[in-house]
């Protein structure tokens, strides 16, 4: 069943409306008709099953059928922070990490990042990323659309780290040296209401200086198993392992 | 450090040789010189650190420095079986699942597969897949290159299931109905020397008839958490969770 994200908090009301892109998708792509159902999800993560009562020129009207009870979000907010990578890899991480439950994506310029983006370019990129995560959130039946922050200064990123209860860093050298316990221990220590950020380097990896800076912010340096994962694969490993630890085990 | 896979089992000898594509990569892409080191990995999963002693017109000679002691392979052989998906998604799964430790990839025609490939087309595709997994295995420092089987008949696939000690099926409907324990229980039950196959549907998911057929082969039907993962994302979730359970926990 199709899922759409609506602006505002959930309120019980006689009619809900799909307009703009969502209207276009429902009416013209999915060709939904009166009597068809879909999920509507609101900014407070409330979701309902709604039934179409009217299809007009530029909007669809729906009525509440029932509230969705299942929890679809990871039990803790996990922010994925990635040093800027080449090509469209970060867009790809945005899509896949959304499916896997990420709360927010932060991009930052890492010392070894080959690409250099200025503020103007980054501001232009944000809407594209927002579209990617919205569509992935709809497809994967999330109750929340992840946030996007594309930072232009490394210092802005390090300053923001005080906002998180748990700071993890995925570090290739830890993987190579056979470190295996920090990641598990960190995941098992997260408590209700706490937030997690996990930091990944670009293709060239994080520099020892960056590792020092993160360590001063009390980051835990982790290995993610014995194989060397590409920059775009490591965040997916981390989120999958988090889901396994927190939702399945 | 670069890694190359050589044909044959490891034997102690005075000189090892890189030829063909590997020679080209080492000499012209990586521009390696006398005294540079790389890993050489053999078909019996033995790996050595080797040093270049000579760079000739069409081959590089190397000598043994030391044997690699670290285990880089998942402790159990995991075969990933995917119903044929659209576009290049299966190639992408081949690359990512190799990084994450897959033992073998099997493609099979599922009832809901949109693409239909005949035997001739599939035979042509195999070398391309073999190149993808070889390169990914080198990059992720694997000691084994995964195998590739692209089957043209669903029946050939079901007949092969007797070869595995544990048959798992990732099923969207199990995820939707909140089933969470079967996957964990299955992973925890795997014993030394046993093999695992995990089956994934194409975009349209596995059909109830297919689920019936797999169930008769004693497959365990599993949910992989509460979010709906795309066909190409689910195998990566499974392999990451397996690594977490078997290598980190």
Contacts between the chains, C-beta under 8 A, distances in Angstrom:
chain1	res1	chain2	res2	distance
A	70	B	178	6.5
A	70	B	226	6.4
A	71	B	226	6.6
A	72	B	226	4.9
A	72	B	227	5.8
A	96	B	233	5.7
A	96	B	236	7.8
A	99	B	227	6.2
A	99	B	228	7.7
A	99	B	229	5.4
A	99	B	230	6.2
A	99	B	233	5.2
A	100	B	227	7.1
A	100	B	229	7.4
A	100	B	233	7.1
A	100	B	237	6.8
A	101	B	225	7.7
A	101	B	227	5.9
A	139	B	228	6.9
A	139	B	230	7.0
A	140	B	227	4.6
A	140	B	228	5.0
A	140	B	229	6.6
A	140	B	230	7.6
A	141	B	226	7.9
A	141	B	227	6.1
A	141	B	228	4.8
A	142	B	227	6.3
A	178	B	70	6.5
A	180	B	247	6.6
A	180	B	248	5.1
A	181	B	248	7.5
A	183	B	248	6.1
A	184	B	244	7.6
A	184	B	248	5.0
A	184	B	249	5.8
A	224	B	243	7.9
A	224	B	248	7.9
A	225	B	101	7.7
A	225	B	243	4.6
A	225	B	244	7.7
A	225	B	247	5.0
A	225	B	248	6.4
A	226	B	70	6.4
A	226	B	71	6.6
A	226	B	72	4.9
A	226	B	141	7.9
A	226	B	247	6.6
A	227	B	72	5.7
A	227	B	99	6.2
A	227	B	100	7.1
A	227	B	101	5.9
A	227	B	140	4.6
A	227	B	141	6.1
A	227	B	142	6.3
A	227	B	243	7.9
A	228	B	99	7.7
A	228	B	139	6.9
A	228	B	140	5.0
A	228	B	141	4.8
A	229	B	99	5.4
A	229	B	100	7.4
A	229	B	140	6.7
A	230	B	99	6.2
A	230	B	139	6.9
A	230	B	140	7.6
A	233	B	96	5.7
A	233	B	99	5.2
A	233	B	100	7.1
A	233	B	236	7.6
A	236	B	96	7.8
A	236	B	233	7.6
A	236	B	236	5.4
A	236	B	237	7.8
A	236	B	240	6.6
A	237	B	100	6.8
A	237	B	236	7.8
A	237	B	240	4.3
A	237	B	243	7.2
A	238	B	240	8.0
A	240	B	236	6.7
A	240	B	237	4.3
A	240	B	240	3.5
A	240	B	241	5.6
A	240	B	244	7.5
A	241	B	240	5.6
A	241	B	241	6.5
A	241	B	243	7.6
A	241	B	244	4.0
A	241	B	248	7.4
A	243	B	224	7.9
A	243	B	225	4.6
A	243	B	227	7.9
A	243	B	237	7.2
A	243	B	241	7.6
A	244	B	184	7.6
A	244	B	225	7.7
A	244	B	240	7.6
A	244	B	241	4.0
A	244	B	244	5.5
A	244	B	245	7.0
A	245	B	244	7.0
A	247	B	180	6.6
A	247	B	225	5.0
A	247	B	226	6.6
A	248	B	180	5.1
A	248	B	181	7.6
A	248	B	183	6.1
A	248	B	184	5.1
A	248	B	224	7.9
A	248	B	225	6.4
A	248	B	241	7.4
A	249	B	184	5.8
